Amino acid sequence: MQNNARTPCGKHSSQSGRKITMTATITFIGAGNMASAIVGGLVSQGYPADSITATSPDTAMLDAVSTRFGIQVTSDNCAAIAQADIVVLAVKPQILRVVCEELRPSLDAREVPPLVLSIAAGIPLGSLQVWLGEHVPVVRAMPNTPAMIGCGATALKANTLVSEAQCQQIEKLLSSTGIVEWLADEELMDAATAVAGSAPAYFFLFFKAMEDAAVAQGLPRSTARKLALQTGFGAASMALTGEDEPEQLMRNVMSPQGSTERAIASFEAARLRNIVAQAMQDCADRAREMQSLFGEK
């Protein structure tokens, strides 16, 4: 089976804010941060909470997501997927194989298997197919936490069992949490992890560094934080809505021999671009290592 073959949905991408016009019964295996982010995005866009179930062995975690989103919860994974149209695997890569093998008998018992969406980093479609069954349609996704507020960015790759209709179904669901990009090759998923899945943390680090530097220069911390975060939001909004490339937008702020030019020169002297490139390479490398550690041997 060639899991890397292009599917009918391979060229599609979609923008955020699309209202969901279909309702599928969705079960999240796992109720942690990423599951909560996607559930939050769905519910905020009007997806019916009673069509969503989350599972976890942690009762406190289940109580938290039930209270927050009004969804169904249970600790019984197999019962939760019995009638589900879509099963979202939202557990750590380290335990994904065990979870999939637990679900396998329930999947085998169904005449028509559900569509399975995995958001576990580093676990390829081939491994998922072996663990879940050769008959199960699987989509691999790399979302990020801004999905919670409808500003996420998710990369997707489907196996050859996923139909065009199912591709559109997943696209509609995840478009409620932000933008969606289908990848032509599964090997690109590690790069997508580096530029989107892990990337919110990079920006939070940069915002914190700006905040601390402003405080060191005398600003109150609350003021420094507001100014840094709003500036980041505004800059991203300009880049998204404008026609200019980020490099040109940067130059538009700079005046010859001005303060911005001095700041950019300092970043360049410190080789900021190289630092970013190395960090993203390390991120992608770790995603590949996780495939070796936790994927099918």
Backbone bond lengths (Angstrom), bond angles and torsions (degrees), N, CA, C in turn:
res aa  C-N    CA-C-N  psi(-1)  N-CA   C-N-CA  omega(-1)  CA-C   N-CA-C  phi
1 M - - - 1.465 - - 1.525 109.73 -
2 Q 1.295 117.66 128.84 1.452 121.79 -179.79 1.517 109.71 -97.63
3 N 1.324 115.88 94.40 1.456 119.94 -176.79 1.514 112.97 -72.28
4 N 1.347 117.04 -14.80 1.455 119.61 -179.50 1.524 112.55 -89.67
5 A 1.319 118.04 -1.89 1.452 120.54 -179.37 1.518 110.65 -60.81
6 R 1.326 114.72 146.64 1.461 118.64 179.99 1.517 109.55 -67.71
7 T 1.302 116.09 135.70 1.452 121.56 174.84 1.519 108.20 -98.42
8 P 1.340 118.65 168.78 1.458 120.17 177.65 1.520 113.10 -58.08
9 C 1.324 116.52 -22.72 1.465 118.89 -177.99 1.515 112.25 -93.56
10 G 1.312 117.90 7.37 1.455 120.36 -172.01 1.505 115.54 -61.37
11 K 1.326 118.88 -26.35 1.453 120.70 -175.96 1.520 113.22 -98.44
12 H 1.308 117.56 -5.11 1.451 120.59 -172.33 1.516 112.48 -77.95
13 S 1.304 115.58 147.36 1.460 121.89 164.81 1.509 106.02 -141.27
14 S 1.319 116.96 158.07 1.456 119.57 -178.58 1.503 110.06 -140.80
15 Q 1.312 115.19 154.90 1.451 121.72 -179.54 1.515 110.22 -94.37
16 S 1.327 115.37 160.92 1.457 120.44 -178.91 1.516 110.86 -74.32
17 G 1.332 114.64 165.58 1.450 120.45 174.16 1.509 114.61 90.07
18 R 1.326 118.63 2.20 1.459 120.74 179.39 1.526 109.51 -72.41
19 K 1.319 117.02 124.50 1.463 120.91 177.30 1.526 110.10 -72.94
20 I 1.314 116.29 140.81 1.453 121.12 -178.28 1.522 109.50 -81.34
21 T 1.335 116.68 128.15 1.461 120.85 -178.16 1.523 111.90 -108.71
22 M 1.329 117.37 -1.17 1.454 121.18 177.44 1.521 108.03 -125.76
23 T 1.321 115.13 155.50 1.458 119.57 179.30 1.515 109.33 -126.30
24 A 1.307 115.78 117.84 1.457 122.40 174.06 1.521 107.85 -112.35
25 T 1.313 115.78 152.00 1.457 120.62 174.24 1.525 107.97 -80.53
26 I 1.323 116.45 121.66 1.465 121.57 -173.22 1.519 109.91 -117.55
27 T 1.318 116.48 132.30 1.463 121.61 173.39 1.521 109.59 -117.02
28 F 1.316 115.88 125.99 1.459 122.19 174.43 1.523 108.50 -97.47
29 I 1.316 116.53 118.42 1.462 120.62 172.97 1.524 106.14 -88.15
30 G 1.318 115.13 99.48 1.455 121.28 -171.56 1.515 109.64 116.56
31 A 1.318 115.92 143.87 1.466 120.17 -176.89 1.522 111.17 -136.54
32 G 1.331 115.81 33.47 1.455 121.13 -178.64 1.515 113.05 -84.87
33 N 1.325 115.88 -157.22 1.461 121.30 -172.74 1.520 113.20 -61.34
34 M 1.348 117.13 -45.88 1.452 118.77 -176.06 1.517 111.59 -72.04
35 A 1.329 117.15 -39.44 1.462 119.73 175.38 1.519 110.15 -61.20
36 S 1.320 116.88 -43.41 1.464 120.99 179.30 1.518 111.24 -62.84
37 A 1.335 116.58 -37.47 1.460 120.00 179.07 1.521 111.05 -62.65
38 I 1.331 117.18 -44.91 1.464 120.39 -179.29 1.524 110.77 -70.13
39 V 1.325 116.84 -44.39 1.469 119.90 177.48 1.522 110.11 -58.78
40 G 1.329 116.35 -44.20 1.459 119.73 179.02 1.511 112.48 -60.18
41 G 1.339 116.61 -40.89 1.459 119.93 177.50 1.512 112.27 -64.80
42 L 1.329 116.85 -41.94 1.461 120.72 179.17 1.521 111.71 -63.50
43 V 1.329 116.10 -50.08 1.467 120.71 -176.90 1.522 110.80 -64.19
44 S 1.330 116.75 -38.65 1.467 119.70 -179.17 1.521 111.93 -65.85
45 Q 1.345 116.90 -23.78 1.462 121.29 178.13 1.528 112.36 -93.55
46 G 1.334 116.56 9.03 1.455 120.01 174.22 1.508 115.84 96.08
47 Y 1.340 117.91 7.90 1.457 119.33 177.44 1.522 108.74 -67.75
48 P 1.336 118.39 133.02 1.471 120.37 -175.94 1.526 112.40 -64.30
49 A 1.319 115.76 123.06 1.465 120.87 -177.53 1.519 112.06 -61.99
50 D 1.337 117.26 -30.79 1.465 118.87 -177.93 1.526 112.85 -75.18
51 S 1.342 117.09 -2.82 1.463 120.87 174.15 1.526 111.87 -97.30
52 I 1.326 116.14 3.30 1.467 121.47 -177.77 1.522 109.62 -117.92
53 T 1.321 116.32 133.22 1.466 122.91 175.20 1.520 108.72 -125.80
54 A 1.323 116.34 141.41 1.465 121.49 173.97 1.518 109.12 -124.01
55 T 1.323 115.88 143.73 1.460 120.60 178.67 1.524 110.38 -120.44
56 S 1.324 115.13 151.27 1.463 121.47 175.60 1.523 108.20 -171.19
57 P 1.333 117.75 149.13 1.464 119.52 172.46 1.521 112.39 -78.03
58 D 1.334 115.91 -9.28 1.465 122.29 -177.75 1.529 109.06 -92.65
59 T 1.322 117.66 104.98 1.467 120.82 -176.29 1.521 112.10 -65.99
60 A 1.321 117.22 -32.67 1.464 119.77 178.14 1.522 110.55 -64.94
61 M 1.319 116.35 -39.47 1.460 120.69 178.28 1.526 110.61 -66.29
62 L 1.323 116.65 -41.17 1.465 120.16 177.77 1.519 111.26 -63.87
63 D 1.318 116.92 -42.50 1.463 120.43 178.12 1.525 110.37 -60.32
64 A 1.328 116.07 -39.09 1.464 120.42 -177.71 1.525 111.74 -65.22
65 V 1.347 117.61 -46.98 1.464 119.20 -178.22 1.519 111.43 -72.95
66 S 1.323 116.99 -31.72 1.463 119.85 177.13 1.520 110.77 -65.40
67 T 1.320 115.95 -44.80 1.463 120.61 179.78 1.523 111.18 -67.06
68 R 1.305 115.85 -41.19 1.463 120.32 -175.22 1.520 112.97 -71.51
69 F 1.333 116.87 -41.82 1.461 120.15 -171.86 1.526 114.35 -114.29
70 G 1.327 118.44 -12.97 1.452 121.18 -179.12 1.508 114.36 74.87
71 I 1.333 117.60 21.03 1.462 120.97 -178.58 1.528 110.94 -87.71
72 Q 1.340 115.65 169.59 1.457 121.37 175.92 1.530 109.10 -78.99
73 V 1.319 117.88 147.38 1.463 120.98 178.35 1.524 110.39 -137.68
74 T 1.327 115.69 153.60 1.460 121.94 177.65 1.521 108.89 -162.08
75 S 1.314 115.98 160.27 1.464 120.52 174.00 1.525 111.62 -99.61
76 D 1.327 117.22 0.27 1.466 122.61 -176.36 1.529 110.12 -99.64
77 N 1.319 116.77 99.02 1.459 121.07 -177.36 1.523 112.66 -60.69
78 C 1.317 116.35 -46.11 1.466 120.05 -175.00 1.524 112.01 -66.23
79 A 1.321 116.67 -41.53 1.464 119.74 177.15 1.523 110.76 -64.19
80 A 1.323 116.27 -35.63 1.465 120.46 -176.32 1.519 112.68 -67.92
81 I 1.333 117.61 -28.83 1.467 119.12 -177.93 1.519 112.94 -95.35
82 A 1.325 117.46 -1.80 1.465 120.86 -173.42 1.521 112.62 -57.28
83 Q 1.332 117.53 -39.42 1.461 121.68 -177.75 1.524 112.55 -116.81
84 A 1.323 117.36 9.27 1.467 120.18 -174.99 1.526 111.57 -73.39
85 D 1.325 115.74 140.15 1.462 121.11 172.39 1.527 110.85 -81.73
86 I 1.326 115.23 -35.66 1.466 121.96 -179.75 1.520 108.37 -130.79
87 V 1.317 116.13 132.57 1.464 121.98 175.95 1.520 108.05 -115.56
88 V 1.322 116.57 121.70 1.463 121.99 179.89 1.524 108.65 -102.90
89 L 1.313 116.35 118.11 1.463 121.56 178.13 1.523 108.26 -87.40
90 A 1.322 115.53 103.71 1.466 121.59 -173.54 1.520 110.62 -121.83
91 V 1.330 115.42 48.40 1.463 121.06 178.77 1.524 108.73 -115.68
92 K 1.320 116.44 167.95 1.456 121.63 -179.87 1.531 110.26 -64.72
93 P 1.341 116.85 145.63 1.468 119.51 179.08 1.523 113.36 -55.36
94 Q 1.321 116.16 -31.88 1.464 120.45 -177.03 1.527 113.16 -61.58
95 I 1.320 117.25 -27.81 1.469 120.00 -176.92 1.521 112.72 -114.23
96 L 1.332 117.07 5.51 1.465 119.35 -173.80 1.530 111.81 -63.83
97 R 1.315 117.38 -39.97 1.468 118.89 -179.05 1.526 111.01 -60.67
98 V 1.325 116.67 -46.02 1.467 120.63 -179.92 1.523 110.49 -60.51
99 V 1.329 116.43 -42.15 1.464 120.91 -179.84 1.526 110.44 -64.54
100 C 1.328 116.92 -45.75 1.465 120.25 -179.76 1.527 111.40 -61.63
101 E 1.312 116.10 -42.74 1.465 119.37 -179.68 1.523 111.74 -67.63
102 E 1.330 116.90 -28.69 1.469 120.52 173.63 1.524 110.54 -67.62
103 L 1.334 116.54 -38.15 1.461 121.23 -177.85 1.528 112.82 -78.02
104 R 1.306 117.61 -21.63 1.471 122.49 -171.47 1.530 113.45 -51.96
105 P 1.336 120.42 -48.85 1.472 118.76 -179.73 1.527 113.02 -59.78
106 S 1.323 117.10 -38.22 1.467 120.15 179.21 1.518 110.90 -67.35
107 L 1.328 116.93 -36.84 1.459 120.68 177.64 1.525 110.54 -69.11
108 D 1.321 116.53 -41.03 1.468 120.55 179.27 1.526 111.61 -63.89
109 A 1.334 116.34 -29.99 1.467 120.79 -176.76 1.524 112.59 -75.97
110 R 1.310 117.24 -16.20 1.466 119.97 -177.44 1.517 110.91 -86.47
111 E 1.323 115.78 136.06 1.464 120.23 179.01 1.517 110.59 -64.54
112 V 1.333 115.64 -42.30 1.461 121.47 175.73 1.525 107.27 -119.11
113 P 1.317 118.33 113.37 1.461 119.43 -177.15 1.522 111.43 -70.57
114 P 1.323 117.34 153.52 1.460 120.02 176.19 1.526 110.37 -72.68
115 L 1.303 115.74 163.66 1.457 121.73 170.49 1.523 107.65 -78.78
116 V 1.325 116.96 126.94 1.460 121.25 -177.82 1.525 109.34 -105.67
117 L 1.321 115.63 130.42 1.462 122.86 177.46 1.522 108.05 -116.73
118 S 1.330 116.93 119.29 1.464 121.04 179.17 1.520 109.98 -104.96
119 I 1.338 116.18 130.44 1.466 120.21 176.50 1.531 110.62 -113.56
120 A 1.323 116.53 19.80 1.466 121.00 179.78 1.524 110.28 -81.43
121 A 1.313 116.95 126.61 1.463 121.53 -179.91 1.521 110.69 -67.04
122 G 1.336 115.34 138.32 1.450 120.67 170.10 1.514 117.00 81.98
123 I 1.318 119.21 -3.05 1.468 121.08 -178.17 1.526 109.02 -102.41
124 P 1.342 118.11 112.33 1.463 121.10 -173.59 1.520 113.19 -76.21
125 L 1.313 114.13 165.72 1.460 120.65 179.69 1.523 111.68 -60.19
126 G 1.325 116.95 -37.33 1.454 119.55 -178.98 1.517 112.86 -59.91
127 S 1.328 116.70 -41.96 1.464 120.56 178.05 1.516 110.73 -65.92
128 L 1.320 116.18 -43.76 1.461 120.42 179.88 1.521 110.94 -60.91
129 Q 1.329 116.25 -38.95 1.458 120.31 -179.77 1.525 111.26 -64.22
130 V 1.321 116.66 -41.92 1.469 120.64 178.75 1.521 110.73 -64.14
131 W 1.319 116.88 -43.68 1.465 120.80 -175.30 1.525 113.04 -73.61
132 L 1.354 116.08 -36.06 1.467 120.25 -174.33 1.521 113.03 -91.65
133 G 1.329 116.63 -29.33 1.456 120.80 -176.76 1.515 110.77 125.79
134 E 1.323 116.02 142.91 1.464 121.58 -175.97 1.522 113.10 -67.68
135 H 1.330 117.34 -12.40 1.461 121.21 -175.99 1.529 112.93 -96.50
136 V 1.326 117.88 -0.34 1.467 121.35 -170.84 1.532 111.03 -95.85
137 P 1.338 117.81 125.11 1.467 120.11 174.68 1.528 109.89 -73.42
138 V 1.329 115.66 130.20 1.461 120.37 -174.49 1.524 110.42 -131.33
139 V 1.323 115.42 135.56 1.461 122.56 171.42 1.522 107.64 -117.16
140 R 1.307 115.32 130.52 1.462 120.74 175.46 1.525 108.67 -98.23
141 A 1.329 116.50 133.19 1.462 120.75 -176.39 1.518 110.76 -129.57
142 M 1.324 115.48 148.87 1.453 121.43 170.28 1.531 107.38 -126.44
143 P 1.331 116.66 91.50 1.467 121.12 178.11 1.525 110.35 -89.62
144 N 1.322 116.28 -177.94 1.465 119.68 171.03 1.523 110.43 -141.02
145 T 1.318 116.39 167.92 1.465 120.43 -169.45 1.529 115.48 -67.40
146 P 1.342 122.00 -24.23 1.464 118.62 174.43 1.527 114.18 -60.79
147 A 1.334 117.21 -5.61 1.469 120.21 171.69 1.520 111.16 -55.69
148 M 1.326 116.30 -28.04 1.463 120.59 -179.48 1.525 112.44 -56.27
149 I 1.321 117.26 -33.51 1.468 121.18 -177.22 1.531 111.60 -112.23
150 G 1.335 116.33 19.84 1.458 119.86 177.39 1.508 114.18 76.78
151 C 1.329 117.59 16.22 1.464 122.01 -177.73 1.523 111.77 -120.05
152 G 1.330 116.77 26.74 1.449 120.23 -178.06 1.515 112.82 -78.04
153 A 1.334 114.87 170.88 1.464 122.67 174.62 1.521 106.72 -136.91
154 T 1.331 116.74 118.93 1.462 121.55 -173.60 1.518 110.82 -123.93
155 A 1.332 116.31 128.30 1.463 122.09 172.98 1.525 108.42 -97.95
156 L 1.337 116.36 141.36 1.465 121.81 -175.11 1.521 111.61 -132.00
157 K 1.324 115.38 147.64 1.462 122.22 169.91 1.518 107.98 -146.31
158 A 1.330 117.42 130.54 1.465 122.63 -177.11 1.522 111.15 -106.90
159 N 1.342 115.72 152.29 1.463 118.21 171.41 1.528 109.49 -82.92
160 T 1.321 116.39 177.17 1.464 120.37 -172.05 1.521 113.67 -74.29
161 L 1.332 117.91 -8.81 1.460 121.28 178.94 1.523 112.63 -86.75
162 V 1.311 116.89 -9.18 1.466 120.75 -178.10 1.523 108.85 -82.95
163 S 1.322 116.06 124.64 1.462 121.08 -178.39 1.524 110.92 -80.28
164 E 1.319 114.96 166.56 1.462 119.88 175.78 1.521 110.36 -59.59
165 A 1.329 116.85 -40.90 1.469 120.20 179.58 1.526 110.83 -62.88
166 Q 1.324 116.85 -39.22 1.460 119.83 178.65 1.523 111.73 -69.80
167 C 1.318 116.43 -35.80 1.468 119.80 174.35 1.522 110.28 -58.77
168 Q 1.319 115.49 -45.73 1.461 119.88 179.92 1.524 111.10 -65.70
169 Q 1.329 116.24 -35.74 1.461 120.76 178.52 1.529 110.65 -62.62
170 I 1.328 116.75 -48.39 1.462 120.87 178.29 1.521 110.71 -63.36
171 E 1.321 116.10 -40.51 1.461 120.36 -179.70 1.523 111.19 -61.68
172 K 1.330 116.48 -43.68 1.462 120.29 178.62 1.523 111.23 -63.07
173 L 1.316 115.63 -42.67 1.464 119.32 -179.74 1.524 111.29 -61.97
174 L 1.327 116.13 -51.70 1.454 119.65 -173.95 1.519 112.99 -77.84
175 S 1.335 117.53 -19.94 1.459 119.50 175.53 1.521 111.72 -66.41
176 S 1.330 116.76 -19.99 1.463 119.54 176.08 1.523 111.38 -71.63
177 T 1.336 116.80 -13.26 1.460 120.64 -178.79 1.522 112.69 -106.60
178 G 1.334 118.22 -0.96 1.461 120.90 -178.96 1.516 110.54 146.44
179 I 1.330 117.09 -153.90 1.463 120.74 179.38 1.523 110.21 -86.57
180 V 1.330 115.11 155.49 1.461 122.53 -179.78 1.521 108.31 -129.21
181 E 1.324 116.64 134.10 1.462 121.92 176.60 1.524 109.35 -129.39
182 W 1.344 115.83 124.18 1.463 120.41 174.91 1.522 109.07 -85.42
183 L 1.321 116.66 136.11 1.454 122.09 179.97 1.524 110.51 -96.16
184 A 1.337 116.41 141.87 1.459 120.85 179.05 1.520 111.81 -75.00
185 D 1.329 117.35 -26.75 1.459 122.20 -175.54 1.521 109.01 -137.81
186 E 1.313 116.98 133.05 1.462 120.20 -178.55 1.522 112.46 -62.76
187 E 1.329 117.86 -26.82 1.458 120.45 179.64 1.530 112.12 -62.27
188 L 1.320 117.27 -19.25 1.463 121.22 178.59 1.523 112.46 -77.32
189 M 1.332 117.42 -7.90 1.460 120.35 -177.37 1.528 111.78 -63.60
190 D 1.329 117.78 -32.24 1.461 119.82 178.65 1.526 111.06 -66.97
191 A 1.331 116.56 -38.69 1.464 120.04 175.82 1.523 110.69 -66.65
192 A 1.336 116.45 -37.45 1.467 120.02 177.26 1.522 111.07 -65.32
193 T 1.328 116.38 -34.74 1.461 119.99 175.46 1.519 110.35 -61.04
194 A 1.335 116.18 -41.84 1.461 120.79 -177.52 1.523 112.79 -70.69
195 V 1.326 117.65 -35.67 1.464 119.80 -174.72 1.522 113.33 -94.45
196 A 1.340 117.53 -14.52 1.467 119.80 -177.82 1.520 112.66 -134.32
197 G 1.325 117.19 -57.30 1.461 119.83 -173.74 1.514 113.67 -56.00
198 S 1.319 116.88 -48.23 1.466 121.82 -179.12 1.523 112.99 -92.38
199 A 1.322 117.20 -14.15 1.458 121.43 -166.70 1.527 116.51 -66.13
200 P 1.345 121.03 -28.58 1.467 117.13 176.20 1.529 112.62 -53.00
201 A 1.325 116.59 -35.55 1.469 119.55 179.61 1.520 111.64 -63.38
202 Y 1.348 117.81 -33.22 1.463 119.67 178.86 1.527 110.25 -62.47
203 F 1.331 114.67 -45.11 1.463 118.98 -177.98 1.522 111.22 -67.61
204 F 1.327 117.02 -37.92 1.467 119.44 177.12 1.528 110.62 -62.74
205 L 1.323 116.60 -38.83 1.465 120.25 176.59 1.526 110.73 -62.87
206 F 1.323 116.64 -44.16 1.464 120.60 -179.30 1.526 110.91 -65.74
207 F 1.340 116.45 -41.96 1.465 119.57 177.54 1.525 110.86 -60.62
208 K 1.326 116.56 -42.06 1.462 120.08 179.97 1.526 110.79 -65.32
209 A 1.326 116.57 -40.12 1.462 119.91 177.80 1.527 110.86 -63.10
210 M 1.333 117.34 -41.46 1.467 120.75 177.18 1.520 111.14 -64.14
211 E 1.323 115.49 -43.90 1.465 120.13 179.18 1.524 110.94 -59.55
212 D 1.326 116.99 -47.99 1.461 120.74 -179.03 1.525 111.53 -62.77
213 A 1.339 116.49 -40.00 1.461 119.97 179.38 1.524 111.21 -65.20
214 A 1.342 116.53 -39.58 1.468 120.07 178.96 1.521 111.26 -67.06
215 V 1.329 116.72 -38.08 1.468 120.67 176.76 1.527 110.12 -63.67
216 A 1.332 116.20 -41.02 1.465 120.39 178.36 1.526 111.63 -62.32
217 Q 1.338 116.34 -26.01 1.461 121.08 178.66 1.522 112.44 -90.54
218 G 1.346 117.33 2.20 1.452 120.39 171.50 1.510 117.68 114.72
219 L 1.334 118.75 -8.30 1.464 119.63 -179.22 1.528 110.54 -75.10
220 P 1.336 117.66 146.02 1.468 120.05 171.26 1.534 109.25 -61.54
221 R 1.335 117.33 145.95 1.460 120.12 -175.44 1.525 112.31 -60.09
222 S 1.323 117.35 -40.73 1.464 119.31 -179.09 1.523 110.98 -62.81
223 T 1.321 116.22 -40.00 1.465 120.30 178.49 1.521 110.71 -68.07
224 A 1.322 116.48 -44.08 1.465 120.65 179.83 1.526 110.80 -59.71
225 R 1.319 116.38 -42.58 1.465 120.25 -178.93 1.520 111.17 -65.68
226 K 1.323 116.88 -46.85 1.465 119.77 -179.71 1.523 111.15 -60.30
227 L 1.322 116.85 -45.05 1.461 120.27 -178.28 1.530 111.15 -65.21
228 A 1.325 116.96 -42.22 1.468 119.97 -179.18 1.529 111.30 -65.95
229 L 1.330 116.72 -47.06 1.464 119.95 -177.22 1.522 112.08 -67.12
230 Q 1.326 117.15 -42.62 1.460 119.73 179.78 1.522 111.02 -66.14
231 T 1.323 116.54 -36.87 1.460 119.89 177.73 1.526 110.74 -65.10
232 G 1.336 116.68 -41.65 1.460 119.78 176.68 1.516 111.77 -62.62
233 F 1.332 116.23 -43.06 1.465 121.00 178.38 1.526 110.43 -62.14
234 G 1.324 116.51 -45.10 1.457 120.34 -179.43 1.514 112.51 -64.70
235 A 1.330 116.78 -41.64 1.462 120.47 179.85 1.528 110.81 -64.15
236 A 1.340 116.90 -43.77 1.464 120.24 178.03 1.523 110.93 -63.30
237 S 1.331 116.88 -39.60 1.465 120.75 179.55 1.521 110.95 -64.18
238 M 1.333 116.94 -41.52 1.466 120.11 177.14 1.524 111.14 -62.16
239 A 1.330 116.24 -42.27 1.461 119.97 -179.00 1.529 111.48 -65.94
240 L 1.339 116.73 -34.48 1.459 121.07 -179.16 1.520 112.77 -75.42
241 T 1.315 117.08 -36.33 1.462 120.52 -172.21 1.522 113.75 -99.41
242 G 1.324 117.81 -17.35 1.456 120.69 -176.59 1.516 112.96 -89.21
243 E 1.335 115.87 173.82 1.454 121.59 179.93 1.526 112.02 -94.91
244 D 1.323 117.66 -17.31 1.456 120.87 -176.63 1.521 111.88 -80.68
245 E 1.324 115.41 148.52 1.456 121.63 174.06 1.530 109.55 -71.64
246 P 1.345 117.82 155.94 1.465 119.85 179.59 1.524 113.71 -53.12
247 E 1.335 117.33 -38.06 1.470 120.03 179.81 1.522 110.90 -61.02
248 Q 1.349 116.41 -41.19 1.459 119.70 179.57 1.520 111.11 -70.47
249 L 1.322 117.12 -38.95 1.463 119.98 176.50 1.524 110.80 -59.87
250 M 1.325 116.81 -38.25 1.462 120.52 176.22 1.525 110.25 -61.47
251 R 1.320 116.14 -46.33 1.463 119.86 -178.02 1.524 111.54 -66.66
252 N 1.329 116.69 -28.94 1.464 119.55 178.77 1.520 112.14 -64.29
253 V 1.333 117.11 -25.97 1.465 121.23 -179.87 1.523 111.36 -83.14
254 M 1.324 116.44 -20.95 1.462 121.20 -173.04 1.522 111.91 -88.03
255 S 1.313 115.77 137.42 1.463 122.73 171.24 1.524 107.87 -114.35
256 P 1.340 117.72 146.49 1.466 119.80 179.44 1.532 111.54 -54.86
257 Q 1.311 115.12 127.57 1.460 122.79 178.47 1.535 112.58 62.34
258 G 1.329 116.50 21.86 1.461 120.49 -179.68 1.522 112.44 -92.47
259 S 1.337 115.04 -178.39 1.466 120.44 -176.16 1.532 112.07 -70.34
260 T 1.339 117.16 -37.96 1.468 119.45 178.89 1.519 110.83 -65.69
261 E 1.319 116.67 -41.58 1.460 120.45 177.47 1.525 110.54 -59.28
262 R 1.334 116.63 -39.99 1.463 120.59 178.80 1.539 110.53 -63.88
263 A 1.339 116.30 -42.23 1.468 119.94 -179.93 1.528 111.29 -64.52
264 I 1.328 116.79 -44.37 1.463 120.28 179.82 1.525 110.57 -64.55
265 A 1.319 116.82 -38.82 1.461 120.32 177.40 1.527 110.78 -61.27
266 S 1.320 116.36 -37.20 1.461 120.36 178.13 1.532 110.69 -66.14
267 F 1.338 116.39 -43.42 1.468 119.98 176.38 1.529 111.22 -60.41
268 E 1.330 115.91 -44.19 1.460 119.85 -178.56 1.528 111.12 -65.59
269 A 1.329 116.68 -39.60 1.466 120.25 178.89 1.527 111.03 -63.44
270 A 1.330 115.88 -33.04 1.469 120.78 177.86 1.527 112.03 -82.17
271 R 1.342 116.30 0.91 1.466 122.60 177.59 1.530 111.35 60.58
272 L 1.342 114.81 48.18 1.463 119.95 -178.98 1.523 111.81 -57.92
273 R 1.325 117.49 -41.39 1.469 120.43 -179.09 1.531 110.60 -60.45
274 N 1.324 115.97 -41.22 1.464 119.82 178.38 1.522 111.58 -65.60
275 I 1.334 115.92 -38.58 1.463 120.43 178.56 1.528 110.09 -62.10
276 V 1.336 116.16 -44.67 1.465 120.73 179.24 1.529 110.48 -63.73
277 A 1.330 115.92 -45.43 1.466 119.68 -179.34 1.524 111.22 -61.06
278 Q 1.335 116.76 -41.53 1.461 119.70 -179.44 1.524 111.21 -67.82
279 A 1.337 116.53 -41.74 1.467 119.97 178.97 1.524 110.80 -61.56
280 M 1.334 117.03 -42.12 1.458 120.07 179.77 1.523 111.50 -69.11
281 Q 1.332 116.76 -34.91 1.461 119.58 176.01 1.523 110.55 -65.67
282 D 1.333 116.37 -42.21 1.467 120.29 177.71 1.527 111.01 -61.49
283 C 1.332 116.08 -39.05 1.461 121.01 178.61 1.528 110.54 -62.97
284 A 1.335 116.44 -48.86 1.464 120.58 180.00 1.526 111.18 -63.88
285 D 1.335 116.32 -39.10 1.466 119.93 178.60 1.528 111.01 -62.21
286 R 1.332 115.55 -40.95 1.461 118.79 179.67 1.524 110.78 -65.88
287 A 1.327 117.24 -37.05 1.466 120.06 176.76 1.525 110.22 -60.94
288 R 1.340 116.81 -40.36 1.464 120.15 177.66 1.532 111.38 -67.86
289 E 1.333 116.37 -37.78 1.464 119.76 176.83 1.529 110.88 -61.77
290 M 1.330 115.88 -38.59 1.463 119.99 179.49 1.524 110.69 -63.39
291 Q 1.335 116.44 -34.68 1.464 119.34 176.38 1.524 110.18 -61.82
292 S 1.336 116.56 -42.11 1.463 120.41 179.33 1.523 111.83 -68.25
293 L 1.344 115.46 -36.80 1.458 120.08 -176.79 1.522 112.89 -75.64
294 F 1.346 115.50 -42.55 1.457 119.55 -168.90 1.519 114.38 -115.35
295 G 1.347 117.80 -9.07 1.451 120.70 179.59 1.518 111.90 -81.49
296 E 1.326 115.81 -178.99 1.461 121.82 179.91 1.516 109.68 -67.14
297 K 1.310 117.16 128.17 1.466 122.48 -179.46 1.526 110.29 -81.42
